[in-house]
Amino acid sequence: MTEVIVLNGGSSSGKSGIARCLQAVLPDPWLALGTDTLVDAMPGSMQASDAGIEFAPDGEVIVGPEFRTLEAAWIEGITAMARAGARVIVDEVFLGGADSQQRWQKASRDLRVLWVGVRCDSAVAAGREVARGDRVIGMAASQADVVHRGVVYDLEVDTTHAESMECARIIAAHVS
């Protein structure tokens, strides 16, 4: 039985919408946790520090060693919840591509994980980014491809033309 669904995609690709739709269509309760939750939980000082996480004016995201330490604890915590019986949907942005996935694979080695790539044309994601108004402009375009480099998926969906519910139903059909 699938215990964790990892949705990986760039900013504004539609991961959060898909996660909410998955919660609606999957028969059992699933927790949805995202990298935005991790960043929001960090002290403000970490968002203005070389050691924490920085958002450059062009949309680039730079993470430092203190961020990596907290991220490692976050990953271990989420996988511990899954081991304790919670089913978890993870809304992630693999800034390090395959290296990011490897961190999750190591922590979830004994869990059944469904790896899902959430793709979106960079121009469409950039338009969503502007409409949201809560992101640094350029983040969506800079992440659209890099987050998928070297990452191996069980399934991929593309939100360029597909709605979140349609993508959620495709993913749900692969949850065992």
Secondary structure, DSSP 8 states (H G I E B T S, - for coil): ---EEEEE--TTSSHHHHHHHHHHHSSS-EEEEEHHHHHHHS-GGGGGSTTSEEE-TTS-EEE-HHHHHHHHHHHHHHHHHHHTT-EEEEEE--TTTHHHHHHHHHHTTTS-EEEEEEE--HHHHHHHHHHH-SS-TTHHHHHTTGGGTT---SEEEETTTS-HHHHHHHHHTT--
